[in-house]
Amino acid sequence: MNITLRAVTRDNFEDITDLELLPHQEDYLASNSYSIAQASFYPHLQTRAVYADETLVGFMMYAVPVDGGEPGAYGIWRFMVDAKHQGRGIGRQALAQLIDEIRADGDVRQITISYLPDNAAAQRFYASFGFVERGIDDSDEMVAVLTCAA
């Protein structure tokens, strides 16, 4: 199975909005529709469709540094794999590719991700990539940081 990250386009937009989470995951993530709308208004947000071979299986969105923000500080804002495709290693491969894409920008110093503190599966998953918990933010989410060489 070949996992690739591709642009969100007019051709795959509606299919991305139809992707679903498992019922117990729904409270952990904003909808893909909201995320795509958000990215259309904020150019620092970059969206990616996740494909397994030619099948759409997930969605990701990350933030690049903005003027006046912390230099080299990137953030993964959305990351989901459709319920029908979970448990097959797709998320692990997709996240590794997204981290590589972010690191390719050259100025990256850190990548942050956040999740609800009671989401133990997310904590273990992100920790396996080297993300270290830094504490609860203003939205009551746990913030974890992956430190990168600048």
DSSP file with accessible surface (Angstrom, degrees, kcal/mol):
  #  RESIDUE AA STRUCTURE BP1 BP2  ACC     N-H-->O    O-->H-N    N-H-->O    O-->H-N    TCO  KAPPA ALPHA  PHI   PSI    X-CA   Y-CA   Z-CA
    1    1 A M              0   0  100      0, 0.0     2,-0.6     0, 0.0    51,-0.0   0.000 360.0 360.0 360.0 124.6    0.0    0.0    0.0
    2    2 A N        -     0   0  100      2,-0.0    51,-3.6     0, 0.0     2,-0.5  -0.865 360.0-157.2-100.5 116.2    1.5    3.3   -1.1
    3    3 A I  E     +A   52   0A   1     -2,-0.6     2,-0.3    49,-0.2    49,-0.2  -0.811  18.1 173.0 -95.7 129.6    0.5    6.3    1.1
    4    4 A T  E     -A   51   0A  32     47,-2.3    47,-2.8    -2,-0.5     2,-0.5  -0.967  28.4-136.5-134.2 152.0    0.7    9.8   -0.4
    5    5 A L  E     +A   50   0A  29     -2,-0.3     2,-0.3    45,-0.2    45,-0.2  -0.934  32.1 177.9-105.4 129.6   -0.3   13.3    0.6
    6    6 A R  E     -A   49   0A  75     43,-2.8    43,-3.5    -2,-0.5     3,-0.0  -0.868  32.8 -86.0-130.0 164.3   -2.0   15.3   -2.1
    7    7 A A        -     0   0   59     -2,-0.3     2,-0.6    41,-0.2    41,-0.2  -0.277  39.2-116.1 -65.0 149.9   -3.5   18.7   -2.5
    8    8 A V        +     0   0   31     39,-0.5     2,-0.3     3,-0.0    39,-0.1  -0.810  50.8 170.1 -84.5 124.6   -7.2   19.3   -1.6
    9    9 A T    >>  -     0   0   60     -2,-0.6     4,-2.0     1,-0.0     3,-0.6  -0.778  53.1 -94.0-130.5 175.2   -8.8   20.2   -4.8
   10   10 A R  T 34 S+     0   0  233     -2,-0.3     4,-0.5     1,-0.2    -1,-0.0   0.827 123.0  57.0 -57.9 -31.9  -12.2   20.8   -6.4
   11   11 A D  T 34 S+     0   0  147      1,-0.2    -1,-0.2     2,-0.1     4,-0.2   0.791 119.3  25.3 -74.8 -29.2  -12.1   17.1   -7.5
   12   12 A N  T <> S+     0   0    8     -3,-0.6     4,-2.3     2,-0.1     5,-0.2   0.515  94.2  96.1-113.9  -4.0  -11.6   15.6   -4.0
   13   13 A F  H  X S+     0   0   79     -4,-2.0     4,-2.0     1,-0.2     5,-0.2   0.916  87.3  44.7 -53.6 -52.0  -13.1   18.2   -1.7
   14   14 A E  H  > S+     0   0  135     -4,-0.5     4,-0.9     1,-0.2    -1,-0.2   0.895 112.1  52.4 -66.1 -36.7  -16.6   16.6   -1.4
   15   15 A D  H  4 S+     0   0   92      1,-0.2     4,-0.5     2,-0.2     3,-0.4   0.880 107.3  53.4 -65.6 -35.6  -15.1   13.2   -0.8
   16   16 A I  H >< S+     0   0    0     -4,-2.3     3,-1.3     1,-0.2    -2,-0.2   0.910 105.5  53.4 -64.4 -40.0  -12.9   14.6    2.0
   17   17 A T  H 3< S+     0   0   37     -4,-2.0    -1,-0.2     1,-0.3    16,-0.2   0.737 105.0  56.8 -68.4 -18.8  -16.0   16.0    3.7
   18   18 A D  T 3< S+     0   0  107     -4,-0.9    -1,-0.3    -3,-0.4    -2,-0.2   0.539  79.1 113.4 -88.0  -8.9  -17.6   12.6    3.6
   19   19 A L    <   -     0   0   25     -3,-1.3     2,-0.3    -4,-0.5    13,-0.2  -0.359  55.4-151.6 -62.2 146.8  -14.8   10.9    5.5
   20   20 A E        -     0   0  129     -2,-0.0    63,-3.2    60,-0.0     2,-0.2  -0.898  10.9-144.1-126.9 151.1  -15.9    9.7    8.9
   21   21 A L        -     0   0   32     -2,-0.3    61,-0.1    61,-0.2     5,-0.1  -0.618  40.0 -90.4 -97.6 165.3  -14.4    9.0   12.3
   22   22 A L    >>  -     0   0   59     -2,-0.2     3,-2.2     1,-0.1     4,-0.8  -0.472  46.8-106.7 -68.2 150.2  -15.3    6.2   14.7
   23   23 A P  G >4 S+     0   0  100      0, 0.0     3,-1.0     0, 0.0     4,-0.4   0.871 119.7  52.8 -51.5 -41.9  -18.1    7.4   17.0
   24   24 A H  G 34 S+     0   0  130      1,-0.2     3,-0.2     2,-0.1    -2,-0.0   0.630 108.1  53.5 -72.6  -8.4  -15.8    7.7   20.1
   25   25 A Q  G X4 S+     0   0   40     -3,-2.2     3,-2.0     1,-0.1     4,-0.4   0.597  81.8  89.6 -96.3 -13.0  -13.4    9.9   18.1
   26   26 A E  G X< S+     0   0  116     -3,-1.0     3,-0.8    -4,-0.8    -1,-0.1   0.797  84.1  53.4 -61.4 -30.8  -16.0   12.5   16.9
   27   27 A D  G 3  S+     0   0  145     -4,-0.4    -1,-0.3     1,-0.2    -2,-0.1   0.580 101.0  64.3 -78.8  -7.6  -15.6   14.8   19.9
   28   28 A Y  G <  S+     0   0   68     -3,-2.0     2,-0.4     1,-0.1    -1,-0.2   0.574 102.0  41.1 -91.3 -10.5  -11.8   15.0   19.4
   29   29 A L  S <  S-     0   0   45     -3,-0.8    -1,-0.1    -4,-0.4     3,-0.1  -0.997  73.6-118.8-147.4 139.0  -11.7   16.7   16.0
   30   30 A A        -     0   0   38     -2,-0.4    -2,-0.0     1,-0.1    -3,-0.0  -0.350  52.9 -89.3 -66.5 156.3  -13.3   19.5   14.0
   31   31 A S     >  -     0   0   68      1,-0.1     4,-2.3    -2,-0.0     5,-0.1  -0.260  25.5-122.3 -67.7 155.1  -15.0   18.4   10.8
   32   32 A N  H  > S+     0   0   11    -13,-0.2     4,-2.6     2,-0.2     5,-0.2   0.868 113.6  57.6 -64.5 -35.2  -13.2   18.3    7.6
   33   33 A S  H  > S+     0   0   59    -16,-0.2     4,-2.3     1,-0.2    -1,-0.2   0.943 108.5  45.2 -59.6 -48.0  -15.7   20.7    6.1
   34   34 A Y  H  > S+     0   0  130      1,-0.2     4,-2.9     2,-0.2    -2,-0.2   0.920 112.7  51.7 -61.4 -43.7  -14.9   23.3    8.8
   35   35 A S  H  X S+     0   0    0     -4,-2.3     4,-2.5     2,-0.2    -2,-0.2   0.913 110.1  47.4 -63.1 -43.1  -11.2   22.7    8.4
   36   36 A I  H  X S+     0   0   24     -4,-2.6     4,-1.5     2,-0.2    -1,-0.2   0.919 113.3  48.8 -66.0 -40.5  -11.3   23.3    4.6
   37   37 A A  H  X S+     0   0   45     -4,-2.3     4,-0.9    -5,-0.2     3,-0.3   0.939 110.6  51.6 -62.2 -44.6  -13.4   26.4    5.1
   38   38 A Q  H >X S+     0   0   31     -4,-2.9     4,-1.3     1,-0.2     3,-1.1   0.925 108.5  50.8 -57.9 -45.8  -11.0   27.7    7.7
   39   39 A A  H 3< S+     0   0   16     -4,-2.5     6,-0.3     1,-0.3    -1,-0.2   0.800 101.4  62.4 -65.8 -27.1   -8.0   27.1    5.4
   40   40 A S  H 3< S+     0   0   87     -4,-1.5    -1,-0.3    -3,-0.3    -2,-0.2   0.759 111.3  38.4 -71.1 -20.6   -9.7   29.0    2.6
   41   41 A F  H << S+     0   0  159     -3,-1.1    -1,-0.2    -4,-0.9    -2,-0.2   0.620 115.3  53.3-100.6 -17.7   -9.7   32.2    4.8
   42   42 A Y    ><  -     0   0  124     -4,-1.3     3,-2.3    -5,-0.2    -1,-0.2  -0.886  63.8-165.3-124.3 100.0   -6.3   31.7    6.4
   43   43 A P  T 3  S+     0   0  113      0, 0.0    -1,-0.1     0, 0.0    -4,-0.1   0.660  84.1  70.0 -64.5 -13.1   -3.5   31.3    3.9
   44   44 A H  T 3  S+     0   0   46     19,-0.1    20,-2.5     2,-0.0     2,-0.5   0.593  82.9  88.6 -79.3  -5.7   -1.0   30.0    6.5
   45   45 A L  E <   - B   0  63A   8     -3,-2.3     2,-0.5    -6,-0.3    18,-0.2  -0.805  63.6-163.4 -95.4 127.1   -3.1   26.8    6.8
   46   46 A Q  E     - B   0  62A  59     16,-3.4    16,-2.6    -2,-0.5     2,-0.3  -0.933   3.8-156.1-113.1 129.0   -2.1   24.0    4.4
   47   47 A T  E     - B   0  61A  25     -2,-0.5   -39,-0.5    14,-0.2     2,-0.4  -0.793   8.5-172.6-107.8 150.1   -4.4   21.1    3.7
   48   48 A R  E     - B   0  60A  48     12,-2.9    12,-2.6    -2,-0.3     2,-0.4  -0.999  16.7-143.2-140.8 137.4   -3.6   17.6    2.5
   49   49 A A  E     -AB   6  59A   0    -43,-3.5   -43,-2.8    -2,-0.4     2,-0.5  -0.799  21.8-138.1 -92.5 140.3   -5.6   14.7    1.3
   50   50 A V  E     -AB   5  58A   0      8,-2.6     7,-3.4    -2,-0.4     8,-1.5  -0.892  22.0-171.8-104.5 126.8   -4.3   11.3    2.4
   51   51 A Y  E     -AB   4  56A  27    -47,-2.8   -47,-2.3    -2,-0.5     2,-0.6  -0.941  22.0-155.4-120.0 141.1   -4.4    8.5   -0.2
   52   52 A A  E >  S-AB   3  55A   6      3,-2.8     3,-2.6    -2,-0.4     2,-0.3  -0.977  82.6 -46.7-107.7 110.5   -3.7    4.8    0.0
   53   53 A D  T 3  S-     0   0   85    -51,-3.6   -49,-0.1    -2,-0.6    -2,-0.0  -0.480 125.7 -26.3  54.8-117.0   -2.8    4.0   -3.5
   54   54 A E  T 3  S+     0   0  143     -2,-0.3     2,-0.5    -3,-0.1    -1,-0.3   0.265 117.2 102.2-107.5  13.3   -5.7    5.7   -5.3
   55   55 A T  E <  S-B   52   0A  75     -3,-2.6    -3,-2.8     2,-0.0     2,-0.3  -0.850  72.4-127.7-101.5 126.3   -8.2    5.6   -2.5
   56   56 A L  E     +B   51   0A  24     -2,-0.5    -5,-0.3    -5,-0.2     3,-0.1  -0.547  40.6 158.8 -67.9 126.8   -8.9    8.7   -0.4
   57   57 A V  E     +     0   0A   0     -7,-3.4    25,-3.3    -2,-0.3     2,-0.3   0.469  51.1   0.2-131.1  -7.9   -8.4    7.7    3.3
   58   58 A G  E     -BC  50  81A   0     -8,-1.5    -8,-2.6    23,-0.3     2,-0.3  -0.979  50.8-126.8-169.6-179.9   -7.8   10.8    5.3
   59   59 A F  E     -BC  49  80A   0     21,-2.0    21,-2.4    -2,-0.3     2,-0.3  -0.997  17.6-177.9-146.1 143.4   -7.2   14.5    5.8
   60   60 A M  E     -BC  48  79A   0    -12,-2.6   -12,-2.9    -2,-0.3     2,-0.3  -0.982   3.2-174.0-141.0 151.3   -4.5   16.7    7.4
   61   61 A M  E     +BC  47  78A   0     17,-2.3    17,-2.1    -2,-0.3    16,-2.0  -0.986   6.8 179.9-146.0 136.4   -4.0   20.4    7.9
   62   62 A Y  E     -BC  46  76A   8    -16,-2.6   -16,-3.4    -2,-0.3     2,-0.4  -0.935  21.3-128.3-135.4 160.8   -1.0   22.2    9.3
   63   63 A A  E     -BC  45  75A   8     12,-3.4    12,-1.9    -2,-0.3   -18,-0.2  -0.906  14.4-152.6-110.6 133.3   -0.1   25.8   10.0
   64   64 A V        -     0   0   35    -20,-2.5    10,-0.1    -2,-0.4   -20,-0.0  -0.639  43.0 -78.6 -93.7 159.9    3.1   27.5    8.8
   65   65 A P        -     0   0   40      0, 0.0     2,-0.3     0, 0.0    -1,-0.1  -0.273  48.5-147.7 -59.6 143.4    4.6   30.4   10.7
   66   66 A V    >   -     0   0   70      7,-0.1     3,-2.6     4,-0.1     7,-0.1  -0.763  32.3 -80.0-109.3 158.2    2.9   33.8   10.2
   67   67 A D  T 3  S+     0   0  171     -2,-0.3     3,-0.1     1,-0.3    -1,-0.1  -0.336 121.7  18.9 -54.9 132.0    4.4   37.2   10.2
   68   68 A G  T 3  S+     0   0   91      1,-0.3    -1,-0.3    -3,-0.0     2,-0.1   0.313 106.4 108.6  86.6  -9.6    4.8   38.3   13.8
   69   69 A G  S <  S-     0   0   36     -3,-2.6    -1,-0.3     1,-0.1     3,-0.0  -0.245  87.0 -65.8 -87.6-176.8    4.6   34.7   15.1
   70   70 A E    >   -     0   0  114     -3,-0.1     3,-1.8     1,-0.1    -1,-0.1  -0.565  58.7-115.9 -72.9 121.6    7.3   32.6   16.4
   71   71 A P  T 3  S+     0   0   79      0, 0.0     3,-0.1     0, 0.0    -1,-0.1  -0.321  95.7  10.7 -59.9 136.8    9.9   31.8   13.7
   72   72 A G  T 3  S+     0   0    1      1,-0.2    37,-3.0    37,-0.1    38,-2.1   0.547  91.5 134.4  75.3   8.1   10.1   28.2   12.7
   73   73 A A  E <   + d   0 110A  24     -3,-1.8     2,-0.3    36,-0.2    -1,-0.2  -0.819  27.7 174.2 -98.1 111.2    7.0   27.2   14.7
   74   74 A Y  E     - d   0 111A  10     36,-2.5    38,-2.3    -2,-0.7     2,-0.4  -0.776  12.1-157.2-108.6 157.8    4.7   25.0   12.7
   75   75 A G  E     -Cd  63 112A   4    -12,-1.9   -12,-3.4    -2,-0.3     2,-0.7  -0.996  16.4-140.8-141.8 133.2    1.5   23.3   14.0
   76   76 A I  E     +Cd  62 113A   4     36,-3.2    38,-0.6    -2,-0.4   -14,-0.3  -0.845  27.0 173.1 -88.7 115.0   -0.4   20.3   12.9
   77   77 A W  E     +     0   0A 103    -16,-2.0     2,-0.4    -2,-0.7   -15,-0.2   0.744  60.5  23.8 -97.2 -30.8   -4.1   21.3   13.4
   78   78 A R  E     +C   61   0A  35    -17,-2.1   -17,-2.3   -49,-0.1     2,-0.3  -1.000  55.8 162.5-140.6 141.9   -6.0   18.4   11.9
   79   79 A F  E     +C   60   0A  27     -2,-0.4     2,-0.3   -19,-0.2   -19,-0.2  -0.854  14.1 153.2-159.1 115.3   -5.2   14.8   11.3
   80   80 A M  E     -C   59   0A   8    -21,-2.4   -21,-2.0    -2,-0.3     2,-0.4  -0.999  27.1-157.1-147.4 148.8   -7.7   12.1   10.6
   81   81 A V  E     -C   58   0A  13     -2,-0.3   -23,-0.3   -23,-0.2     5,-0.1  -0.990  41.9-101.0-120.7 133.6   -8.0    8.7    8.9
   82   82 A D    >   -     0   0    2    -25,-3.3     3,-2.2    -2,-0.4     4,-0.4  -0.191  30.7-117.1 -53.9 142.8  -11.4    7.5    7.8
   83   83 A A  G >  S+     0   0   25    -63,-3.2     3,-1.0     1,-0.3    -1,-0.1   0.841 113.1  57.3 -53.0 -37.0  -13.0    5.0   10.2
   84   84 A K  G 3  S+     0   0  156      1,-0.2    -1,-0.3   -64,-0.2    -2,-0.1   0.658 111.3  43.0 -70.7 -14.3  -13.0    2.2    7.5
   85   85 A H  G X  S+     0   0   31     -3,-2.2     3,-0.6   -28,-0.2     5,-0.4   0.315  85.8 115.8-116.8   7.1   -9.2    2.5    7.0
   86   86 A Q  T <   +     0   0   59     -3,-1.0    -4,-0.0    -4,-0.4    -3,-0.0  -0.360  63.5  38.0 -76.4 158.0   -7.9    2.8   10.6
   87   87 A G  T 3  S+     0   0   86     -2,-0.1    -1,-0.2     1,-0.0    -4,-0.0   0.614  89.0  95.3  82.4  14.5   -5.7    0.2   12.2
   88   88 A R  S <  S-     0   0  122     -3,-0.6    -2,-0.1     0, 0.0    -1,-0.0   0.217 102.1-100.8-119.6  10.2   -3.7   -0.5    9.0
   89   89 A G  S  > S+     0   0   38      3,-0.0     4,-2.0     4,-0.0     5,-0.2   0.503  87.1 122.9  85.2   4.0   -0.7    1.8    9.6
   90   90 A I  H  > S+     0   0    2     -5,-0.4     4,-2.9     1,-0.2     5,-0.2   0.930  72.3  50.4 -65.2 -45.8   -2.0    4.5    7.3
   91   91 A G  H  > S+     0   0   15      1,-0.2     4,-2.8     2,-0.2     5,-0.3   0.906 109.2  51.3 -60.2 -41.5   -1.9    7.2   10.0
   92   92 A R  H  > S+     0   0  113      1,-0.2     4,-2.1     2,-0.2    -1,-0.2   0.937 114.0  43.3 -62.7 -45.7    1.6    6.4   11.0
   93   93 A Q  H  X S+     0   0   79     -4,-2.0     4,-2.2     2,-0.2    -2,-0.2   0.915 114.8  49.9 -66.9 -41.2    2.9    6.7    7.4
   94   94 A A  H  X S+     0   0    0     -4,-2.9     4,-2.5     2,-0.2    -2,-0.2   0.924 111.4  47.8 -64.9 -43.9    0.8    9.8    6.7
   95   95 A L  H  X S+     0   0    0     -4,-2.8     4,-2.8    -5,-0.2     5,-0.2   0.918 110.1  52.6 -65.2 -40.4    2.1   11.6    9.8
   96   96 A A  H  X S+     0   0   37     -4,-2.1     4,-2.2    -5,-0.3    -1,-0.2   0.924 111.2  47.5 -60.0 -41.1    5.7   10.7    9.0
   97   97 A Q  H  X S+     0   0   64     -4,-2.2     4,-2.5     2,-0.2    -1,-0.2   0.899 111.3  50.3 -67.4 -39.6    5.2   12.1    5.5
   98   98 A L  H  X S+     0   0    0     -4,-2.5     4,-2.7     2,-0.2     5,-0.2   0.928 110.0  50.0 -66.0 -42.1    3.7   15.3    6.8
   99   99 A I  H  X S+     0   0    8     -4,-2.8     4,-2.9     1,-0.2    -2,-0.2   0.929 111.5  49.4 -60.1 -43.2    6.5   15.8    9.3
  100  100 A D  H  X S+     0   0   99     -4,-2.2     4,-1.6    -5,-0.2    -1,-0.2   0.906 110.1  51.3 -61.6 -41.6    9.0   15.3    6.5
  101  101 A E  H  < S+     0   0   50     -4,-2.5     4,-0.4     2,-0.2    -2,-0.2   0.931 112.5  45.6 -61.4 -44.7    7.1   17.8    4.4
  102  102 A I  H >< S+     0   0    0     -4,-2.7     3,-1.8     1,-0.2     6,-0.3   0.943 111.0  52.2 -64.3 -46.5    7.2   20.4    7.2
  103  103 A R  H >< S+     0   0  107     -4,-2.9     3,-1.7     1,-0.3     5,-0.2   0.804  96.9  69.1 -61.6 -26.7   10.8   19.8    7.9
  104  104 A A  T 3< S+     0   0   81     -4,-1.6    -1,-0.3     1,-0.3    -2,-0.2   0.706  79.5  78.1 -66.4 -17.5   11.6   20.3    4.2
  105  105 A D  T <  S-     0   0   81     -3,-1.8     2,-0.5    -4,-0.4    -1,-0.3   0.717  93.0-144.1 -64.7 -20.9   10.7   24.0    4.7
  106  106 A G  S <  S+     0   0   53     -3,-1.7    -1,-0.1    -4,-0.2    -2,-0.1  -0.035  83.0  71.0  90.1 -36.8   14.2   24.4    6.2
  107  107 A D        +     0   0   79     -2,-0.5    -1,-0.1    43,-0.1    -4,-0.1   0.414  65.2 131.2 -95.7   5.8   13.4   26.9    8.9
  108  108 A V        +     0   0    4     -6,-0.3   -35,-0.2    -5,-0.2     3,-0.1  -0.340  20.6 164.3 -66.8 129.3   11.4   24.6   11.1
  109  109 A R        +     0   0  130    -37,-3.0    39,-3.0     1,-0.4     2,-0.3   0.629  67.7   2.8-110.0 -32.2   12.4   24.6   14.8
  110  110 A Q  E     -dE  73 147A  38    -38,-2.1   -36,-2.5    37,-0.3    -1,-0.4  -0.989  52.9-151.4-155.4 153.4    9.4   22.9   16.3
  111  111 A I  E     -dE  74 146A   0     35,-2.2    35,-3.1    -2,-0.3     2,-0.3  -0.999  20.4-161.9-125.3 126.5    6.1   21.2   15.3
  112  112 A T  E     +dE  75 145A  38    -38,-2.3   -36,-3.2    -2,-0.4     2,-0.3  -0.778  10.9 178.0-107.3 155.4    3.2   21.3   17.7
  113  113 A I  E     -dE  76 144A   7     31,-2.2    31,-3.0    -2,-0.3     2,-0.3  -0.970  10.7-156.4-145.9 151.7    0.1   19.2   17.9
  114  114 A S  E     + E   0 143A  44    -38,-0.6     2,-0.3    -2,-0.3    29,-0.2  -0.951  14.7 166.1-133.1 157.0   -2.7   19.3   20.4
  115  115 A Y  E     - E   0 142A  15     27,-1.8    27,-3.2    -2,-0.3   -86,-0.1  -0.968  47.4 -76.9-158.8 161.9   -5.3   16.8   21.6
  116  116 A L    >   -     0   0   48     -2,-0.3     3,-2.3    25,-0.2    25,-0.2  -0.456  43.6-123.5 -67.0 138.2   -7.8   16.4   24.4
  117  117 A P  T 3  S+     0   0   70      0, 0.0    -1,-0.1     0, 0.0    24,-0.1   0.776 109.1  57.1 -57.8 -25.6   -6.0   15.3   27.6
  118  118 A D  T 3  S+     0   0  116      1,-0.1     2,-1.6     2,-0.0     3,-0.2   0.438  78.0 100.8 -87.4   5.3   -8.1   12.2   28.0
  119  119 A N    <>  +     0   0   28     -3,-2.3     4,-2.1     1,-0.2     3,-0.2  -0.601  43.8 169.4 -90.4  79.9   -7.2   10.9   24.5
  120  120 A A  H  > S+     0   0   52     -2,-1.6     4,-2.5     1,-0.2     5,-0.2   0.843  72.7  57.8 -62.8 -34.4   -4.6    8.3   25.6
  121  121 A A  H  > S+     0   0   56      1,-0.2     4,-2.4     2,-0.2    -1,-0.2   0.926 107.8  46.9 -63.9 -42.2   -4.3    6.8   22.2
  122  122 A A  H  > S+     0   0   12      2,-0.2     4,-3.0     1,-0.2     5,-0.4   0.927 110.5  53.3 -64.4 -43.0   -3.3   10.1   20.6
  123  123 A Q  H  X S+     0   0   66     -4,-2.1     4,-2.3     1,-0.2    -2,-0.2   0.944 112.7  43.1 -58.4 -48.2   -0.8   10.7   23.4
  124  124 A R  H  X S+     0   0  153     -4,-2.5     4,-1.7     2,-0.2    -1,-0.2   0.918 114.7  50.7 -64.0 -42.6    0.9    7.3   22.8
  125  125 A F  H  < S+     0   0   45     -4,-2.4     4,-0.5    -5,-0.2     3,-0.2   0.956 114.6  41.2 -62.0 -51.3    0.8    7.7   19.0
  126  126 A Y  H ><>S+     0   0   24     -4,-3.0     5,-1.9     1,-0.2     3,-1.5   0.886 110.7  57.6 -68.6 -35.4    2.3   11.2   19.0
  127  127 A A  H ><5S+     0   0   41     -4,-2.3     3,-1.9    -5,-0.4    -1,-0.2   0.870  96.7  63.9 -60.9 -32.8    4.9   10.3   21.7
  128  128 A S  T 3<5S+     0   0   67     -4,-1.7    -1,-0.3     1,-0.3    -2,-0.2   0.720 102.4  49.9 -66.8 -16.0    6.1    7.5   19.4
  129  129 A F  T < 5S-     0   0   46     -3,-1.5    -1,-0.3    -4,-0.5    -2,-0.2   0.431 129.9 -96.1 -95.7  -4.0    7.2   10.2   16.9
  130  130 A G  T < 5S+     0   0   38     -3,-1.9    17,-0.4    -4,-0.3     2,-0.2   0.474  71.6 151.2 101.5   5.2    9.0   12.2   19.6
  131  131 A F      < -     0   0    9     -5,-1.9     2,-0.5    15,-0.1    -1,-0.3  -0.530  30.4-155.6 -70.3 134.4    6.3   14.7   20.6
  132  132 A V  E     -F  145   0A  83     13,-2.5    13,-2.6    -2,-0.2     2,-0.1  -0.950  18.2-116.4-116.2 129.3    6.7   15.7   24.2
  133  133 A E  E     +F  144   0A  79     -2,-0.5    11,-0.3    11,-0.3     3,-0.1  -0.397  30.2 178.0 -65.9 136.5    3.8   17.1   26.2
  134  134 A R  E     -     0   0A 149      9,-3.6     2,-0.2     1,-0.4    10,-0.2   0.461  49.3 -85.7-116.3 -11.2    4.2   20.7   27.3
  135  135 A G  E     -F  143   0A  29      8,-0.9     8,-2.8     2,-0.0    -1,-0.4  -0.668  55.3 -44.8 131.8 177.8    0.9   21.3   29.1
  136  136 A I  E     -F  142   0A  87      6,-0.2     6,-0.2    -2,-0.2     2,-0.1  -0.654  51.1-148.2 -87.7 135.5   -2.7   22.4   28.7
  137  137 A D    >   -     0   0   50      4,-2.8     3,-1.9    -2,-0.3    -1,-0.1  -0.229  38.2 -83.7 -92.7-174.4   -3.5   25.4   26.5
  138  138 A D  T 3  S+     0   0  169      1,-0.3    -1,-0.1     2,-0.1    -2,-0.0   0.656 128.6  57.0 -65.3 -17.6   -6.3   28.0   26.7
  139  139 A S  T 3  S-     0   0   85      2,-0.2    -1,-0.3     0, 0.0     3,-0.1   0.208 119.0-109.8 -96.4  12.3   -8.6   25.6   24.9
  140  140 A D  S <  S+     0   0  117     -3,-1.9     2,-0.4     1,-0.2    -2,-0.1   0.799  77.0 132.9  62.4  31.2   -8.1   22.9   27.5
  141  141 A E        -     0   0   56    -25,-0.2    -4,-2.8   -24,-0.1     2,-0.3  -0.865  62.4-113.2-109.9 147.1   -6.1   20.8   25.0
  142  142 A M  E     -EF 115 136A  24    -27,-3.2   -27,-1.8    -2,-0.4     2,-0.5  -0.631  29.7-148.3 -74.3 131.9   -2.8   19.1   25.7
  143  143 A V  E     -EF 114 135A  32     -8,-2.8    -9,-3.6    -2,-0.3    -8,-0.9  -0.912  14.7-173.4-104.3 129.0    0.0   20.6   23.6
  144  144 A A  E     -EF 113 133A   0    -31,-3.0   -31,-2.2    -2,-0.5     2,-0.4  -0.956   7.5-153.9-122.4 143.8    2.9   18.4   22.5
  145  145 A V  E     -EF 112 132A   6    -13,-2.6   -13,-2.5    -2,-0.4     2,-0.6  -0.957  11.6-157.9-125.6 134.8    6.0   19.6   20.7
  146  146 A L  E     -E  111   0A  12    -35,-3.1   -35,-2.2    -2,-0.4     2,-0.4  -0.961  23.3-144.1-105.5 114.4    8.4   17.9   18.4
  147  147 A T  E     -E  110   0A  93     -2,-0.6     2,-0.3   -17,-0.4   -37,-0.3  -0.687  19.5-170.5 -83.9 132.2   11.7   19.8   18.5
  148  148 A C        -     0   0   13    -39,-3.0     2,-0.2    -2,-0.4    -2,-0.0  -0.891  30.3 -99.9-120.9 152.6   13.5   20.0   15.1
  149  149 A A              0   0   94     -2,-0.3   -41,-0.1     1,-0.1   -39,-0.1  -0.511 360.0 360.0 -69.6 135.1   17.0   21.2   14.2
  150  150 A A              0   0   95     -2,-0.2   -43,-0.1   -41,-0.1   -41,-0.1  -0.519 360.0 360.0 -91.5 360.0   16.9   24.7   12.9
